[in-house]
Amino acid sequence: MSHLNYLFIVAMSLLFAHPACAHVGEHRTVKNIRYTIHGKEVEGHFLMSHHDSVFVELTNGAVISAPLKYFSVSSRADLSQKIAYLKQLNRETNRETHQAATPQTSPALFFLLPLAMLVVLVFKRVEPISFAKLTTVALGFVGLFYACKTDEPTVPVIMPSVSTKTDPAFVENIFSPFKAIVKTRYDDTYFYIESDGMPTHNMMVGITSWQQQVPIPQSYTGTNSWSIPLKPELAATPLSLKTNFMKGAVAIAPNGIPIFNPLNNRGEDAYAIGELDKWGGHCGRADDYHYHIAPLHFESTAGNNPIAMALDGYAIYGSKEPDGTSMQLLDEYHGHAYKSTYHYHATTTYPYFMAAMRGKVTLDPATPAPENQIILQAKTSPVRPAGDPLKGASITDFKAMGTNAYSLEYTLNSQKAYVNYSWDNTGTYTYTFIGTDGKSTTVKYTKK
């Protein structure tokens, strides 16, 4: 090693030993505390707060997060004190760092300049060296000092370690109970789902906020199939469903029915305002049937399999984990990493199955937020103009009247009314509207 390299290393050691380069931090003995989240007690210690969420490291090393409001009153009191302490610490750190960065008040400069001069003199005597090289070494010390300081603390981002490849057989098992109405295929990139958008269970009954739409088949086939990425990736900034995806699907159920945002295109909880039937679905403006909550009724046929797949490539489970055990605590996105795999969970309260799109998705540039949509995904095919809201109407019955024929019964002002409709193999759709006064109107439409 040359004299130049040796003295350079020694000088750096002296420089980093100086207090001017020390990062401010908190060094205290970690004490585990029992916290209560959603009525479930866990033991661990507070790590940090980020936005509205609190991160806790459990005794087994796992890290969980949840909004502060989900903690019990006693837990919130302890956490609020810790959060306030860290905020104060960060403010003090920012002030000290700012003062240390001011040339007129920084004692580090009085240390650096003599040190740089000493290096120049020693190098000149010990080893022949050009003035340019000596200048580079001296400036390097100053650069190291300013690289060491920081103007604001960095908030750590915890990214769970998950696998990046999904076995197509795993996805196939989700849709296998509905092979009679769902077709699947896959390539190296996507798993494709084909269906006509008509479930085998009943529909529409229970809706109290209706826009006069009724379910008809959709052509979710070929290039218009649903696509599940087989190589999902966690997004660095997950997109919240409160401000995104208020139009179009975000997931697909095992029977080939798409699942939309729990919020409608006006930002309202579709379930809470009576827009959904007993199975969590209704019809859109194209007479397309879809869910707005993850249908927990599929748990009876799913076993330990998921009850749906999100369009970011991550599974949606019901009230149990994949091994059949009780659902563990959920993160702020309504899911968690479990045995090296991330997944969501469906619940009976908002956000029902997904608070944010945890995985990366490709957005259609022609659809700005909040009605941005995921591509490449299936499109609906309307045959008639969209209906208008019918205030005060409640759907009380829906039944098949034969092949490709249905009758929807609704009640308005304590009087019954009907929409009877059917379609033939030529793509002609016939709608007969019978009002509360008994008068009938028939309209025909041809599918383009």
C-alpha positions in Angstrom: 0.0 0.0 0.0 1.4 3.5 -0.9 1.9 6.2 1.6 -0.9 8.1 -0.1 -3.4 5.4 0.3 -2.3 4.7 3.9 -2.7 8.3 5.0 -6.0 8.7 3.2 -7.4 5.8 5.3 -6.1 7.2 8.5 -7.5 10.6 7.7 -11.0 9.2 6.9 -11.0 7.3 10.3 -10.2 10.6 12.1 -12.9 12.4 10.2 -15.7 9.9 10.9 -14.7 9.7 14.5 -15.6 13.4 14.9 -19.0 14.1 16.4 -20.0 16.3 13.4 -20.7 13.1 11.4 -22.7 11.2 14.0 -26.3 10.5 13.1 -28.9 11.3 15.8 -30.8 8.3 17.0 -32.6 6.8 20.0 -30.8 3.9 21.8 -33.0 2.5 24.5 -33.7 -1.0 25.8 -36.6 -2.5 23.9 -39.5 -3.5 26.1 -42.3 -5.7 24.7 -45.8 -4.6 25.5 -49.2 -6.2 25.1 -51.3 -4.4 22.5 -55.0 -5.0 21.6 -55.9 -4.7 17.9 -59.4 -5.4 16.7 -60.0 -7.2 20.0 -57.0 -9.5 19.5 -54.1 -9.3 21.9 -50.5 -9.3 20.6 -47.1 -8.8 22.3 -44.4 -6.7 20.8 -42.8 -3.3 20.7 -43.5 -0.1 18.8 -41.3 0.5 15.7 -42.6 3.6 14.0 -45.7 5.4 12.7 -46.1 6.2 9.0 -49.0 8.3 7.7 -52.0 6.9 9.7 -50.5 3.5 10.5 -48.6 2.2 13.5 -45.9 -0.5 13.0 -45.3 -3.1 15.7 -42.7 -5.8 15.8 -44.0 -8.9 17.4 -42.0 -11.2 19.7 -41.6 -13.7 16.8 -39.9 -11.0 14.7 -42.9 -10.4 12.4 -43.9 -6.8 11.7 -47.5 -5.8 11.6 -49.2 -2.5 10.9 -52.7 -1.1 11.5 -54.3 2.3 11.8 -54.0 3.8 15.3 -57.9 3.8 15.6 -57.9 0.0 15.4 -56.0 -0.3 18.7 -57.8 -0.4 22.0 -58.1 2.8 24.1 -55.3 1.7 26.5 -53.0 0.7 23.6 -53.7 4.0 21.8 -52.7 6.0 24.9 -49.3 4.2 25.1 -48.7 4.5 21.3 -49.7 8.2 21.2 -47.0 9.0 23.8 -44.4 7.2 21.8 -45.5 8.9 18.5 -45.4 12.3 20.2 -41.9 11.6 21.6 -40.5 10.6 18.2 -42.1 13.7 16.5 -40.3 15.9 19.1 -37.1 14.0 18.6 -37.3 14.5 14.8 -37.9 18.2 15.3 -34.9 18.5 17.5 -32.8 16.5 15.1 -33.8 18.7 12.2 -32.8 21.8 14.1 -29.4 20.4 15.1 -28.7 19.2 11.6 -29.6 22.5 10.1 -27.4 24.4 12.5 -24.5 22.0 11.8 -24.9 22.6 8.1 -24.4 26.4 8.5 -20.8 27.3 7.6 -20.6 30.2 10.2 -21.5 27.9 13.1 -20.2 24.5 12.1 -17.1 23.5 14.2 -16.4 20.7 11.8 -15.0 23.1 9.3 -12.3 24.2 11.8 -11.4 20.6 12.1 -11.5 19.7 8.4 -9.4 22.6 7.0 -6.3 22.0 9.2 -6.6 18.3 8.5 -6.7 18.8 4.8 -3.6 21.1 5.0 -1.8 18.5 7.1 -2.5 15.8 4.5 -1.1 18.1 1.7 2.1 18.8 3.6 2.7 15.2 4.6 2.0 13.8 1.1 4.3 16.3 -0.4 7.2 15.2 1.7 6.6 11.5 1.7 5.6 10.8 -1.9 5.9 12.9 -5.1 2.4 13.9 -6.0 0.9 16.5 -8.3 -0.9 19.5 -7.1 -4.1 18.4 -8.9 -4.1 15.1 -7.0 -3.5 16.8 -3.7 -6.5 19.1 -4.4 -8.7 16.1 -5.2 -7.8 14.4 -1.8 -8.4 17.6 0.1 -11.8 18.2 -1.5 -12.7 14.5 -0.9 -12.6 15.1 2.8 -15.0 18.0 2.5 -17.3 15.9 0.3 -17.3 13.1 2.8 -18.3 15.4 5.6 -21.3 16.7 3.7 -22.3 13.2 2.5 -22.4 12.2 6.2 -24.9 14.9 7.3 -28.7 14.8 6.5 -31.3 17.5 6.5 -34.2 15.3 7.5 -34.7 11.9 9.0 -35.6 9.0 6.6 -38.7 7.1 7.3 -38.1 3.4 6.7 -40.4 1.6 4.3 -41.1 -2.0 5.3 -41.5 -4.2 2.2 -42.5 -7.8 3.2 -40.4 -10.5 1.6 -42.8 -12.4 -0.8 -42.4 -14.8 -3.7 -42.6 -13.3 -7.2 -44.0 -16.3 -9.1 -47.4 -17.8 -8.8 -48.0 -21.5 -9.7 -50.8 -21.7 -12.4 -52.1 -24.8 -10.6 -52.7 -22.7 -7.5 -54.9 -20.3 -9.5 -56.6 -23.2 -11.3 -57.8 -24.7 -8.0 -59.7 -21.4 -7.3 -61.8 -21.7 -10.4 -62.1 -25.5 -10.6 -65.5 -25.7 -8.6 -67.0 -23.7 -11.5 -65.6 -25.5 -14.6 -69.1 -25.8 -16.0 -69.3 -22.0 -16.5 -65.7 -20.9 -16.4 -62.8 -21.6 -18.8 -59.2 -21.0 -17.9 -55.8 -21.0 -19.7 -52.4 -19.4 -19.1 -49.1 -18.5 -20.6 -45.8 -17.4 -19.0 -47.2 -14.0 -18.0 -50.9 -14.3 -17.3 -53.6 -16.6 -16.1 -56.8 -16.0 -18.2 -60.4 -16.5 -17.1 -63.3 -16.7 -19.6 -67.0 -16.6 -18.7 -70.4 -15.1 -19.8 -70.7 -13.1 -16.6 -73.8 -14.9 -15.4 -73.5 -16.7 -12.0 -75.3 -19.9 -11.0 -76.7 -18.3 -7.8 -79.8 -16.0 -7.8 -79.3 -12.3 -8.3 -80.7 -8.8 -7.7 -83.1 -9.7 -4.7 -82.6 -7.3 -1.8 -81.5 -4.2 -3.8 -83.2 -1.0 -2.4 -81.3 1.5 -4.6 -81.8 0.5 -8.2 -80.9 2.0 -11.5 -83.2 -0.2 -13.6 -80.4 -2.5 -14.9 -80.9 -6.2 -15.3 -78.3 -9.0 -15.8 -77.5 -10.2 -19.3 -74.6 -12.3 -20.6 -71.2 -10.7 -21.4 -68.6 -11.9 -23.8 -65.6 -12.3 -21.5 -63.8 -14.6 -23.9 -60.8 -14.8 -26.2 -58.9 -11.5 -26.2 -61.6 -10.0 -23.9 -60.8 -12.4 -21.0 -59.8 -11.5 -17.5 -56.1 -11.6 -16.9 -54.3 -12.4 -13.6 -50.5 -11.7 -13.6 -48.5 -14.8 -12.7 -45.5 -12.7 -11.6 -46.9 -10.2 -9.1 -44.8 -7.5 -7.6 -45.4 -5.4 -4.6 -45.9 -1.7 -5.4 -43.7 0.8 -3.6 -46.7 3.1 -3.5 -50.0 1.1 -3.4 -53.0 2.9 -5.0 -55.8 3.5 -2.5 -59.3 2.4 -3.6 -60.6 5.5 -2.0 -59.1 7.6 -4.8 -58.6 5.0 -7.6 -60.4 2.3 -9.5 -64.0 3.6 -9.1 -64.8 2.2 -12.5 -64.1 -1.3 -13.7 -62.9 -4.4 -11.9 -60.2 -4.9 -9.3 -60.6 -8.7 -8.8 -62.3 -11.8 -10.2 -64.5 -14.3 -8.3 -64.1 -18.1 -8.8 -67.3 -18.2 -10.9 -65.9 -15.7 -13.4 -67.8 -12.7 -12.1 -65.7 -9.5 -11.8 -65.4 -7.7 -8.4 -65.5 -3.9 -8.4 -64.3 -1.3 -5.9 -66.4 -1.4 -2.7 -67.1 2.3 -3.6 -69.3 3.1 -6.6 -68.3 5.7 -9.1 -69.6 8.5 -6.9 -67.3 7.4 -4.0 -70.1 5.9 -2.0 -70.1 2.5 -0.2 -72.3 0.5 -2.6 -73.3 -2.0 0.1 -74.1 0.5 2.8 -76.5 2.5 0.5 -78.5 -0.5 -0.6 -77.2 -0.9 -4.2 -76.2 -4.6 -3.7 -78.2 -7.8 -3.6 -77.9 -10.6 -1.0 -74.9 -12.0 -2.8 -73.0 -8.7 -2.9 -73.6 -7.8 -6.5 -75.7 -5.7 -8.9 -75.7 -4.7 -12.6 -73.8 -1.9 -14.2 -74.8 0.5 -17.0 -74.2 -2.3 -19.5 -76.5 -4.7 -17.7 -73.3 -6.4 -16.6 -73.6 -8.3 -13.3 -70.6 -7.8 -10.9 -69.8 -7.8 -7.1 -68.7 -4.8 -5.1 -67.7 -6.9 -2.0 -65.7 -10.1 -2.0 -68.4 -12.8 -1.9 -67.8 -14.7 1.4 -70.5 -17.2 0.3 -67.8 -18.9 -1.8 -66.0 -20.1 1.4 -68.3 -23.1 1.4 -66.9 -24.3 -2.0 -63.4 -22.9 -1.7 -62.2 -25.0 1.3 -58.7 -23.6 2.1 -58.4 -22.0 -1.4 -58.9 -18.2 -2.0 -62.4 -17.0 -2.7 -61.1 -14.6 -5.4 -58.0 -13.3 -7.2 -57.1 -9.6 -7.3 -56.1 -8.2 -10.7 -52.6 -7.4 -9.2 -52.0 -11.1 -8.9 -52.5 -11.6 -5.2 -55.2 -13.9 -3.8 -58.2 -12.9 -1.7 -59.0 -15.3 1.2 -62.1 -15.4 3.4 -62.1 -15.5 7.2 -59.3 -18.2 7.4 -55.7 -18.4 6.5 -54.5 -20.9 3.8 -53.8 -23.5 6.5 -57.3 -23.2 7.9 -56.3 -21.2 11.0 -58.0 -18.0 12.1 -57.3 -14.9 10.1 -54.2 -13.0 11.4 -54.0 -9.2 11.8 -54.3 -7.3 8.6 -52.2 -4.4 7.4 -53.5 -1.0 6.2 -54.2 -2.5 2.7 -56.5 -5.2 4.2 -54.0 -8.0 3.7 -50.6 -9.3 4.9 -47.6 -11.4 4.1 -48.1 -14.9 5.1 -45.4 -17.6 4.7 -43.6 -15.7 2.0 -46.8 -14.9 0.1 -48.9 -11.8 0.2 -52.7 -12.0 0.1 -55.8 -10.1 1.0 -58.8 -11.1 3.3 -62.5 -10.6 2.9 -64.5 -9.3 5.8 -68.1 -8.2 6.5 -67.1 -4.5 7.1 -65.6 -1.8 4.9 -63.2 -2.1 3.0 -64.6 -5.6 2.7 -61.6 -7.1 0.8 -59.1 -4.5 -0.3 -58.2 -1.0 0.9 -55.5 -0.4 -1.7 -54.0 -2.2 -4.7 -50.9 -3.8 -3.0 -49.4 -5.0 -6.2 -48.2 -3.3 -9.3 -50.8 -2.8 -12.1 -50.8 -1.2 -15.5 -53.3 1.6 -15.8 -55.2 2.7 -18.9 -53.8 6.2 -19.7 -57.2 7.1 -21.1 -58.9 6.7 -17.8 -57.8 9.3 -15.2 -58.3 8.8 -11.4 -60.6 8.3 -9.6 -62.1 6.3 -12.5 -58.8 4.9 -13.7 -58.9 1.3 -14.9 -56.5 -1.7 -15.0 -55.4 -3.1 -18.4 -55.4 -5.5 -20.1 -58.8 -6.5 -18.8 -62.2 -7.5 -20.2 -64.7 -4.9 -21.4 -68.5 -5.0 -21.2 -70.9 -4.9 -24.1 -74.2 -3.0 -23.6 -77.3 -3.7 -25.8 -79.5 -0.8 -24.6 -79.1 2.7 -23.1 -78.3 2.8 -19.4 -81.3 3.2 -17.0 -82.0 5.9 -14.5 -82.3 5.5 -10.7 -85.8 4.5 -9.6 -86.2 6.1 -6.2 -88.1 4.1 -3.6 -88.0 0.8 -5.6 -87.0 -2.4 -3.9 -86.3 -5.7 -5.9 -88.3 -8.4 -4.3 -87.9 -11.3 -6.7 -85.8 -12.5 -9.7 -86.3 -15.8 -11.5 -85.7 -17.7 -14.7 -88.7 -18.0 -17.0 -87.2 -20.4 -19.5 -84.1 -20.6 -21.7 -82.5 -17.2 -21.9 -85.5 -15.5 -20.2 -85.9 -13.8 -16.8 -88.4 -11.9 -14.8 -87.5 -9.2 -12.2 -90.1 -8.1 -9.7 -89.8 -4.8 -7.8 -92.0 -3.0 -5.4 -92.7 0.7 -5.6 -95.2 2.5 -3.3 -96.4 -0.9 -2.1 -97.3 -1.9 -5.7 -95.6 -4.6 -7.7 -94.0 -4.0 -11.1 -92.0 -6.1 -13.5 -89.2 -6.2 -16.1 -89.5 -9.4 -18.2 -86.8 -9.9 -20.8 -85.2 -12.5 -23.0 -82.8 -12.9 -25.9 -82.4 -15.3 -28.9 -79.4 -16.7 -30.8 -79.4 -13.8 -33.3 -78.5 -11.3 -30.6 -82.0 -9.8 -30.3 -83.0 -8.7 -26.8 -86.7 -8.1 -25.9 -87.6 -6.1 -22.8 -91.2 -5.9 -21.5 -91.8 -3.3 -18.8 -94.9 -3.7 -16.7 -95.6 -0.7 -14.4 -97.4 -0.5 -11.1 -100.5 0.6 -13.0 -100.4 -2.7 -15.0 -99.6 -1.0 -18.3 -97.0 -2.8 -20.5 -94.3 -1.5 -22.9 -92.1 -3.8 -25.1 -88.8 -2.7 -26.6 -86.4 -4.7 -28.7 -82.6 -4.2 -29.1 -80.0 -5.9 -31.3 -76.6 -6.6 -30.0 -73.9 -5.1 -32.1 
